[in-house]
Amino acid sequence: MEKDQTQNDSIQLTKEHIKAILMDIFVSGIDTGAITMIWAMTELVRKPTAMKKAQNEISCIRKKGKLTENDASKLKYLKMIIKETLRLHPPVVLLVPRETMSQIKIGNYDICPKTRIAVNVWAIGRDPDIWNNPEDFIPEKFIDNPIDLKGQHFELLPFGAGRRIFPGMNMGMAVLELALANLLYCFDWKLPSGMTEMDIDMEEEVSITVGKKFPLIYAYAHQL
């Protein structure tokens, strides 16, 4: 009887367990994608030339109807926009912590085994030693640039790297590309009369993720 009770207790889910699972689903599967979408639209509204270039590319692929996933996969400039957005605005500042397995030396620092290491991808994406004009949104940085998002290039690690890379990366990118492409294809985005690109507030709000402190409500979309 005691054995059965122990087995039953070991598989019981509490409210705390359920809340933690739902939080993981929300943060990993919904919140990060929505945050990246908001930052991408914010940067494009601030740089209408990049938005127009993306819209022209989409118009060459699709003449009518909504874009499909197959259409979105062909949009090279849109992929550059997403890369540049993730460089400037990674959904999370710090990757999942790592732990050193042996004694290593980085620069002038001796790192002991079992040291916990946090990788700041926000700082890497804005490092002037790596990127030209690191604070500026310039998708053209990725023209003929081999750097990708798959964890093989340490200059850009929004999804992490190695065995602990975000497992939903491919699905997340496909959803992001398709949603952003349809927003740019179906609507013509403009600022309200009398407002300039520099008037848009870019302040960040950091919790588990890094979103805009103030919602993107300044720009409006006129349906085409």
Backbone as CSV, one residue per row, in Angstrom:
resi,resn,N_x,N_y,N_z,CA_x,CA_y,CA_z,C_x,C_y,C_z
1,MET,0.834,-1.207,0.000,0.000,0.000,0.000,0.869,1.259,0.000
2,GLU,1.924,1.183,0.863,2.835,2.313,0.931,3.526,2.548,-0.409
3,LYS,3.907,1.443,-1.062,4.593,1.526,-2.352,3.705,2.167,-3.405
4,ASP,2.422,1.749,-3.436,1.485,2.315,-4.412,1.281,3.800,-4.170
5,GLN,1.205,4.184,-2.884,1.003,5.587,-2.555,2.184,6.434,-3.025
6,THR,3.397,5.886,-2.850,4.603,6.613,-3.272,4.637,6.794,-4.784
7,GLN,4.266,5.723,-5.503,4.245,5.799,-6.957,3.231,6.822,-7.451
8,ASN,2.068,6.853,-6.808,1.043,7.810,-7.207,1.489,9.239,-6.936
9,ASP,2.130,9.449,-5.779,2.592,10.793,-5.433,3.655,11.287,-6.409
10,SER,4.464,10.364,-6.919,5.583,10.768,-7.775,5.120,11.312,-9.124
11,ILE,3.906,11.002,-9.534,3.444,11.460,-10.835,2.335,12.520,-10.726
12,GLN,2.043,12.958,-9.532,1.013,13.969,-9.356,1.519,15.336,-9.820
13,LEU,0.663,16.067,-10.530,0.979,17.424,-10.944,0.292,18.406,-10.013
14,THR,1.047,19.368,-9.531,0.472,20.417,-8.700,0.157,21.636,-9.564
15,LYS,-0.506,22.618,-8.995,-0.783,23.858,-9.718,0.518,24.553,-10.130
16,GLU,1.537,24.429,-9.285,2.823,25.054,-9.591,3.465,24.418,-10.821
17,HIS,3.350,23.070,-10.916,3.883,22.380,-12.096,3.175,22.846,-13.363
18,ILE,1.856,22.908,-13.297,1.070,23.302,-14.473,1.375,24.733,-14.878
19,LYS,1.506,25.613,-13.885,1.839,27.011,-14.172,3.207,27.116,-14.844
20,ALA,4.163,26.311,-14.368,5.508,26.349,-14.951,5.499,25.855,-16.391
21,ILE,4.735,24.787,-16.657,4.652,24.245,-18.026,3.997,25.255,-18.956
22,LEU,2.908,25.869,-18.495,2.220,26.868,-19.316,3.113,28.081,-19.573
23,MET,3.898,28.461,-18.557,4.817,29.583,-18.737,5.874,29.250,-19.782
24,ASP,6.410,28.022,-19.748,7.396,27.600,-20.758,6.792,27.643,-22.156
25,ILE,5.555,27.153,-22.288,4.895,27.153,-23.589,4.685,28.578,-24.080
26,PHE,4.234,29.444,-23.184,3.936,30.824,-23.570,5.194,31.579,-23.946
27,VAL,6.216,31.511,-23.074,7.444,32.270,-23.305,8.190,31.752,-24.538
28,SER,8.318,30.421,-24.655,9.102,29.847,-25.744,8.355,29.813,-27.069
29,GLY,7.053,29.563,-27.008,6.330,29.339,-28.254,5.535,30.518,-28.770
30,ILE,5.197,31.460,-27.899,4.323,32.560,-28.313,4.978,33.914,-28.077
31,ASP,5.424,34.143,-26.857,5.905,35.468,-26.471,7.115,35.899,-27.281
32,THR,8.094,35.003,-27.459,9.318,35.385,-28.174,9.036,35.734,-29.632
33,GLY,8.155,34.957,-30.277,7.808,35.250,-31.665,7.077,36.570,-31.800
34,ALA,6.138,36.840,-30.882,5.392,38.098,-30.915,6.316,39.290,-30.676
35,ILE,7.247,39.142,-29.748,8.193,40.224,-29.457,9.058,40.523,-30.681
36,THR,9.554,39.487,-31.341,10.380,39.689,-32.533,9.585,40.364,-33.642
37,MET,8.315,39.972,-33.795,7.455,40.586,-34.801,7.267,42.085,-34.533
38,ILE,7.034,42.413,-33.267,6.831,43.820,-32.895,8.090,44.638,-33.160
39,TRP,9.249,44.089,-32.786,10.495,44.820,-33.020,10.781,44.978,-34.517
40,ALA,10.487,43.940,-35.295,10.710,44.021,-36.745,9.844,45.109,-37.361
41,MET,8.567,45.142,-36.997,7.670,46.168,-37.533,8.084,47.558,-37.059
42,THR,8.544,47.656,-35.820,8.997,48.948,-35.293,10.189,49.462,-36.093
43,GLU,11.149,48.596,-36.342,12.343,49.009,-37.094,11.986,49.353,-38.544
44,LEU,11.062,48.612,-39.134,10.679,48.884,-40.522,9.907,50.191,-40.643
45,VAL,9.060,50.482,-39.665,8.340,51.760,-39.682,9.331,52.917,-39.538
46,ARG,10.389,52.699,-38.770,11.416,53.729,-38.607,12.309,53.848,-39.843
47,LYS,12.300,52.813,-40.682,13.142,52.840,-41.887,12.283,52.439,-43.087
48,PRO,11.488,53.366,-43.607,10.550,53.043,-44.689,11.214,52.534,-45.970
49,THR,12.482,52.912,-46.200,13.147,52.402,-47.408,13.318,50.883,-47.335
50,ALA,13.648,50.370,-46.152,13.779,48.919,-45.973,12.417,48.246,-46.105
51,MET,11.379,48.897,-45.571,10.033,48.329,-45.688,9.601,48.254,-47.152
52,LYS,9.848,49.311,-47.898,9.464,49.334,-49.306,10.219,48.268,-50.094
53,LYS,11.479,48.094,-49.783,12.284,47.086,-50.467,11.732,45.690,-50.189
54,ALA,11.333,45.441,-48.940,10.753,44.137,-48.589,9.413,43.933,-49.289
55,GLN,8.594,44.984,-49.338,7.286,44.873,-50.001,7.440,44.629,-51.499
56,ASN,8.422,45.279,-52.120,8.661,45.055,-53.553,9.096,43.617,-53.823
57,GLU,9.931,43.080,-52.924,10.370,41.694,-53.077,9.174,40.743,-52.973
58,ILE,8.286,41.016,-52.012,7.118,40.157,-51.821,6.191,40.236,-53.030
59,SER,6.020,41.429,-53.574,5.140,41.608,-54.736,5.639,40.846,-55.956
60,CYS,6.941,40.664,-56.049,7.506,39.898,-57.172,7.220,38.403,-57.031
61,ILE,7.028,37.965,-55.789,6.776,36.543,-55.536,5.298,36.215,-55.664
62,ARG,4.460,37.093,-55.133,3.018,36.816,-55.080,2.246,38.010,-55.625
63,LYS,1.395,37.776,-56.602,0.623,38.847,-57.225,-0.741,39.038,-56.561
64,LYS,-1.328,37.981,-56.023,-2.626,38.095,-55.364,-2.788,36.985,-54.341
65,GLY,-3.719,37.197,-53.407,-3.952,36.207,-52.362,-2.880,36.272,-51.287
66,LYS,-3.091,35.509,-50.225,-2.138,35.499,-49.126,-0.903,34.681,-49.480
67,LEU,0.208,35.081,-48.861,1.455,34.353,-49.064,1.397,33.007,-48.358
68,THR,2.065,32.040,-48.935,2.166,30.721,-48.336,3.556,30.541,-47.731
69,GLU,3.730,29.459,-47.010,5.044,29.175,-46.417,6.093,28.992,-47.505
70,ASN,5.711,28.409,-48.609,6.639,28.223,-49.727,7.078,29.567,-50.306
71,ASP,6.133,30.531,-50.371,6.476,31.875,-50.851,7.486,32.538,-49.912
72,ALA,7.201,32.456,-48.606,8.030,33.134,-47.607,9.461,32.618,-47.618
73,SER,9.644,31.343,-47.925,10.987,30.759,-47.928,11.874,31.338,-49.032
74,LYS,11.257,31.986,-50.043,12.019,32.548,-51.166,12.411,34.005,-50.950
75,LEU,11.976,34.606,-49.860,12.174,36.040,-49.635,13.508,36.296,-48.936
76,LYS,14.546,36.555,-49.711,15.888,36.702,-49.166,16.023,37.971,-48.322
77,TYR,15.450,39.071,-48.807,15.593,40.316,-48.063,14.813,40.256,-46.755
78,LEU,13.662,39.589,-46.756,12.888,39.420,-45.527,13.699,38.647,-44.484
79,LYS,14.435,37.639,-44.922,15.279,36.883,-43.999,16.365,37.780,-43.408
80,MET,16.906,38.700,-44.224,17.900,39.642,-43.711,17.286,40.558,-42.648
81,ILE,16.048,40.969,-42.877,15.346,41.822,-41.916,15.190,41.100,-40.581
82,ILE,14.818,39.838,-40.632,14.629,39.067,-39.402,15.967,38.863,-38.691
83,LYS,17.027,38.578,-39.436,18.353,38.444,-38.831,18.776,39.733,-38.133
84,GLU,18.570,40.850,-38.822,18.970,42.138,-38.256,18.120,42.477,-37.033
85,THR,16.845,42.109,-37.063,15.975,42.326,-35.902,16.456,41.512,-34.714
86,LEU,16.791,40.241,-34.952,17.255,39.375,-33.871,18.643,39.777,-33.381
87,ARG,19.433,40.402,-34.232,20.738,40.918,-33.788,20.547,42.065,-32.803
88,LEU,19.685,43.009,-33.165,19.458,44.176,-32.310,18.530,43.888,-31.135
89,HIS,17.566,43.010,-31.348,16.532,42.777,-30.337,16.311,41.280,-30.097
90,PRO,17.306,40.573,-29.574,17.066,39.162,-29.254,15.968,39.063,-28.196
91,PRO,15.061,38.094,-28.317,13.946,37.998,-27.361,14.396,37.850,-25.908
92,VAL,15.548,37.196,-25.697,16.104,37.083,-24.342,17.538,37.611,-24.363
93,VAL,17.930,38.265,-23.258,19.278,38.843,-23.180,20.321,37.763,-22.959
94,LEU,20.052,36.855,-22.014,21.013,35.821,-21.641,20.531,34.451,-22.090
95,LEU,21.437,33.673,-22.656,21.109,32.300,-23.029,20.974,31.434,-21.778
96,VAL,20.458,30.226,-21.971,20.410,29.268,-20.871,21.830,29.084,-20.337
97,PRO,22.039,29.192,-19.013,23.404,29.123,-18.468,24.135,27.835,-18.835
98,ARG,25.448,27.962,-19.042,26.321,26.824,-19.289,27.213,26.601,-18.063
99,GLU,27.883,25.458,-18.049,28.823,25.165,-16.967,30.088,24.581,-17.571
100,THR,31.222,25.132,-17.183,32.491,24.649,-17.731,32.783,23.239,-17.222
101,MET,33.364,22.416,-18.100,33.665,21.028,-17.757,35.122,20.860,-17.316
102,SER,35.978,21.815,-17.677,37.388,21.711,-17.316,37.975,23.116,-17.174
103,GLN,39.225,23.176,-16.749,39.920,24.456,-16.607,40.180,25.054,-17.991
104,ILE,39.781,26.303,-18.194,40.036,26.968,-19.469,40.548,28.391,-19.217
105,LYS,41.110,28.977,-20.257,41.587,30.361,-20.157,40.983,31.156,-21.294
106,ILE,40.316,32.251,-20.971,39.732,33.145,-21.972,40.335,34.525,-21.775
107,GLY,41.137,34.949,-22.739,41.827,36.222,-22.569,42.778,36.141,-21.390
108,ASN,42.611,37.049,-20.433,43.447,37.052,-19.230,42.761,36.383,-18.049
109,TYR,41.653,35.701,-18.313,40.867,35.120,-17.227,41.019,33.603,-17.194
110,ASP,41.270,33.071,-15.997,41.298,31.628,-15.770,39.920,31.202,-15.259
111,ILE,39.287,30.301,-15.991,37.945,29.838,-15.636,38.052,28.429,-15.058
112,CYS,37.580,28.265,-13.833,37.684,26.973,-13.151,36.567,26.032,-13.606
113,PRO,36.769,24.734,-13.417,35.693,23.780,-13.729,34.461,24.054,-12.870
114,LYS,33.316,23.697,-13.390,32.023,23.855,-12.703,31.622,25.322,-12.528
115,THR,32.245,26.214,-13.323,31.855,27.625,-13.284,30.631,27.841,-14.171
116,ARG,29.632,28.504,-13.635,28.437,28.785,-14.431,28.688,30.015,-15.297
117,ILE,28.376,29.898,-16.574,28.644,30.971,-17.532,27.342,31.405,-18.186
118,ALA,27.098,32.714,-18.209,25.930,33.277,-18.883,26.401,34.040,-20.114
119,VAL,25.835,33.728,-21.271,26.216,34.362,-22.537,25.223,35.486,-22.845
120,ASN,25.735,36.702,-22.961,24.897,37.880,-23.214,24.792,38.105,-24.726
121,VAL,23.725,37.589,-25.338,23.584,37.711,-26.793,23.202,39.128,-27.205
122,TRP,22.569,39.876,-26.315,22.231,41.273,-26.604,23.514,42.077,-26.802
123,ALA,24.486,41.889,-25.915,25.754,42.617,-26.010,26.561,42.170,-27.227
124,ILE,26.534,40.868,-27.531,27.262,40.364,-28.707,26.717,40.997,-29.986
125,GLY,25.397,41.109,-30.081,24.766,41.665,-31.271,25.050,43.144,-31.479
126,ARG,25.496,43.833,-30.428,25.783,45.272,-30.530,27.260,45.584,-30.306
127,ASP,28.087,44.570,-30.429,29.525,44.744,-30.208,30.165,45.428,-31.419
128,PRO,30.741,46.623,-31.228,31.353,47.334,-32.372,32.584,46.641,-32.925
129,ASP,33.190,45.717,-32.170,34.325,44.962,-32.685,33.893,43.879,-33.674
130,ILE,32.603,43.564,-33.674,32.065,42.527,-34.563,31.268,43.126,-35.707
131,TRP,30.465,44.155,-35.396,29.520,44.713,-36.363,29.846,46.159,-36.700
132,ASN,29.725,46.527,-37.966,29.803,47.927,-38.373,28.463,48.591,-38.075
133,ASN,28.505,49.818,-37.568,27.290,50.554,-37.191,26.350,49.656,-36.377
134,PRO,26.813,49.173,-35.225,26.060,48.157,-34.485,24.699,48.619,-33.971
135,GLU,24.504,49.909,-33.792,23.232,50.399,-33.253,22.203,50.695,-34.341
136,ASP,22.608,50.602,-35.596,21.712,50.945,-36.706,21.084,49.699,-37.315
137,PHE,19.813,49.829,-37.687,19.085,48.737,-38.331,19.379,48.771,-39.825
138,ILE,20.247,47.859,-40.277,20.662,47.810,-41.675,20.628,46.346,-42.134
139,PRO,19.522,45.884,-42.688,19.442,44.487,-43.139,20.516,44.117,-44.153
140,GLU,20.993,45.112,-44.899,22.013,44.839,-45.920,23.327,44.336,-45.324
141,LYS,23.466,44.392,-43.997,24.652,43.803,-43.359,24.825,42.331,-43.734
142,PHE,23.721,41.685,-44.076,23.758,40.240,-44.302,23.819,39.862,-45.784
143,ILE,24.002,40.855,-46.650,24.222,40.537,-48.071,25.591,39.887,-48.222
144,ASP,25.635,38.711,-48.836,26.878,37.950,-49.015,27.610,37.731,-47.690
145,ASN,26.835,37.637,-46.618,27.394,37.416,-45.283,27.019,35.998,-44.839
146,PRO,27.995,35.142,-44.540,27.685,33.743,-44.220,27.078,33.535,-42.833
147,ILE,27.037,34.573,-42.004,26.540,34.404,-40.633,25.061,34.006,-40.660
148,ASP,24.732,32.923,-39.962,23.347,32.487,-39.877,22.913,32.404,-38.413
149,LEU,21.710,31.853,-38.194,21.119,31.819,-36.855,21.176,30.435,-36.219
150,LYS,21.913,29.519,-36.819,21.825,28.121,-36.407,22.841,27.721,-35.347
151,GLY,23.486,28.696,-34.733,24.405,28.394,-33.647,25.820,28.073,-34.075
152,GLN,26.115,28.198,-35.373,27.458,27.911,-35.873,28.331,29.159,-35.914
153,HIS,27.712,30.329,-35.802,28.445,31.595,-35.827,28.153,32.336,-34.521
154,PHE,29.181,32.512,-33.719,28.994,33.084,-32.394,28.717,34.587,-32.420
155,GLU,28.786,35.206,-33.612,28.424,36.629,-33.714,26.919,36.850,-33.575
156,LEU,26.133,35.805,-33.803,24.675,35.933,-33.807,24.072,34.659,-33.208
157,LEU,23.620,34.755,-31.951,23.161,33.555,-31.242,21.800,33.747,-30.562
158,PRO,20.804,34.252,-31.258,19.517,34.466,-30.588,18.856,33.181,-30.102
159,PHE,19.178,32.045,-30.733,18.589,30.761,-30.340,19.562,29.890,-29.551
160,GLY,20.748,30.409,-29.261,21.737,29.615,-28.567,22.558,28.786,-29.539
161,ALA,23.281,27.795,-28.984,24.146,26.948,-29.813,24.364,25.615,-29.113
162,GLY,24.886,24.676,-29.872,25.218,23.379,-29.289,23.994,22.549,-28.953
163,ARG,24.167,21.648,-27.996,23.088,20.725,-27.646,21.917,21.412,-26.960
164,ARG,22.128,22.625,-26.468,21.056,23.335,-25.769,20.451,24.446,-26.635
165,ILE,20.647,24.351,-27.933,20.031,25.316,-28.835,18.513,25.175,-28.766
166,PHE,17.786,26.258,-28.998,16.329,26.237,-28.906,15.758,25.233,-29.907
167,PRO,15.052,24.190,-29.440,14.601,23.128,-30.346,13.533,23.561,-31.333
168,GLY,12.827,24.648,-31.028,11.766,25.091,-31.932,12.202,26.160,-32.911
169,MET,13.515,26.281,-33.135,14.053,27.351,-33.975,13.468,27.321,-35.389
170,ASN,13.489,26.172,-36.030,13.034,26.092,-37.423,11.554,26.437,-37.551
171,MET,10.732,25.915,-36.644,9.316,26.227,-36.693,9.075,27.701,-36.397
172,GLY,9.792,28.238,-35.402,9.631,29.643,-35.049,9.989,30.565,-36.190
173,MET,11.087,30.263,-36.892,11.494,31.088,-38.024,10.485,31.009,-39.161
174,ALA,9.948,29.813,-39.421,8.962,29.658,-40.496,7.709,30.462,-40.199
175,VAL,7.233,30.404,-38.963,6.037,31.156,-38.571,6.306,32.660,-38.647
176,LEU,7.472,33.085,-38.163,7.825,34.502,-38.169,7.917,35.044,-39.588
177,GLU,8.582,34.314,-40.464,8.716,34.750,-41.858,7.353,34.876,-42.528
178,LEU,6.497,33.895,-42.325,5.184,33.902,-42.978,4.309,35.024,-42.453
179,ALA,4.291,35.212,-41.146,3.450,36.254,-40.557,3.932,37.645,-40.955
180,LEU,5.236,37.874,-40.879,5.777,39.188,-41.232,5.571,39.479,-42.718
181,ALA,5.760,38.477,-43.560,5.566,38.664,-44.996,4.130,39.050,-45.316
182,ASN,3.154,38.414,-44.661,1.754,38.744,-44.916,1.380,40.122,-44.386
183,LEU,1.970,40.526,-43.275,1.720,41.882,-42.765,2.212,42.930,-43.764
184,LEU,3.383,42.692,-44.329,3.945,43.653,-45.280,3.241,43.594,-46.628
185,TYR,2.733,42.426,-46.979,2.069,42.249,-48.272,0.643,42.793,-48.271
186,CYS,-0.075,42.585,-47.187,-1.502,42.941,-47.144,-1.761,44.380,-46.710
187,PHE,-0.773,45.008,-46.077,-0.990,46.361,-45.552,0.134,47.293,-45.961
188,ASP,-0.218,48.560,-46.077,0.763,49.608,-46.334,0.906,50.393,-45.040
189,TRP,2.035,50.274,-44.385,2.220,50.846,-43.049,2.814,52.250,-43.131
190,LYS,2.173,53.193,-42.421,2.644,54.571,-42.421,2.475,55.177,-41.030
191,LEU,3.217,56.251,-40.790,3.101,56.980,-39.530,1.954,57.977,-39.608
192,PRO,1.347,58.304,-38.469,0.316,59.338,-38.462,0.875,60.675,-38.940
193,SER,0.008,61.509,-39.432,0.418,62.819,-39.937,1.102,63.625,-38.838
194,GLY,2.243,64.204,-39.198,2.977,65.049,-38.257,3.975,64.303,-37.394
195,MET,4.021,62.983,-37.509,4.943,62.194,-36.699,6.112,61.737,-37.556
196,THR,7.308,61.738,-36.995,8.501,61.291,-37.722,8.992,59.964,-37.148
197,GLU,9.886,59.334,-37.879,10.425,58.046,-37.444,11.133,58.151,-36.100
198,MET,11.773,59.282,-35.835,12.519,59.453,-34.592,11.607,59.626,-33.384
199,ASP,10.314,59.845,-33.622,9.377,60.016,-32.504,8.961,58.688,-31.876
200,ILE,9.257,57.582,-32.539,8.864,56.271,-32.009,9.764,55.897,-30.847
201,ASP,9.159,55.579,-29.726,9.916,55.224,-28.533,10.495,53.819,-28.678
202,MET,11.815,53.674,-28.431,12.497,52.390,-28.594,12.949,51.813,-27.250
203,GLU,12.421,52.334,-26.169,12.848,51.853,-24.851,12.427,50.398,-24.647
204,GLU,13.334,49.627,-24.063,13.089,48.202,-23.837,12.571,47.961,-22.420
205,GLU,11.834,46.885,-22.274,11.375,46.443,-20.961,11.848,45.009,-20.767
206,VAL,12.688,44.803,-19.758,13.319,43.494,-19.562,12.645,42.759,-18.417
207,SER,12.173,41.559,-18.699,11.718,40.634,-17.660,12.406,39.312,-17.969
208,ILE,11.663,38.271,-18.279,12.283,37.055,-18.814,12.700,37.318,-20.257
209,THR,11.844,38.056,-20.960,12.115,38.425,-22.344,12.327,39.938,-22.427
210,VAL,12.712,40.404,-23.609,12.988,41.834,-23.804,12.020,42.391,-24.844
211,GLY,10.969,43.047,-24.386,9.988,43.620,-25.289,10.032,45.135,-25.291
212,LYS,9.148,45.735,-26.078,9.037,47.198,-26.074,8.347,47.644,-24.793
213,LYS,8.872,48.699,-24.181,8.245,49.197,-22.957,6.878,49.784,-23.246
214,PHE,6.786,50.471,-24.392,5.512,51.067,-24.795,5.013,50.363,-26.053
215,PRO,3.739,49.998,-26.108,3.209,49.228,-27.253,3.374,49.979,-28.567
216,LEU,3.456,49.223,-29.631,3.573,49.807,-30.970,2.177,50.191,-31.445
217,ILE,1.713,51.358,-31.010,0.366,51.815,-31.368,0.425,53.104,-32.177
218,TYR,1.629,53.585,-32.453,1.771,54.861,-33.131,1.509,54.764,-34.626
219,ALA,1.998,53.690,-35.226,1.801,53.523,-36.658,0.477,52.843,-36.928
220,TYR,-0.153,53.152,-38.022,-1.399,52.484,-38.384,-1.248,51.887,-39.759
221,ALA,-2.069,50.956,-40.041,-1.989,50.261,-41.331,-3.225,50.541,-42.165
222,HIS,-3.009,50.899,-43.402,-4.101,51.085,-44.327,-4.158,49.858,-45.235
223,GLN,-5.264,49.141,-45.173,-5.370,47.905,-45.935,-5.369,48.189,-47.426
224,LEU,-4.535,47.431,-48.136,-4.429,47.626,-49.593,-5.618,46.986,-50.310
